[in-house]
């Protein structure tokens, strides 16, 4: 599935936090896409990437972003190992 194929419920259109959570590249953040305009902006910024649903975390994973996210996670873990995570 691709970002352009996402469907939006009336609840999503009224409340952005009810939208689709999609992984971002090079970070552990997610971006909420709750309407066609937000989807178009995501596609403009990152392309109409393939997305895969992760039911456990209730988000869409982006396989194309996996390498950048892994590198970010390693850097973040090294920082936490050195300085703690509190």
Secondary structure, 3 states (H helix, E strand, C coil): CEHHHCCCCHHHHHCHHHCEEEECCCCCCEEEECCHHHHHHHHHHHCCCECEEECCCCEEECHHHHHHHHHHHHHHHHHHHHHCCC
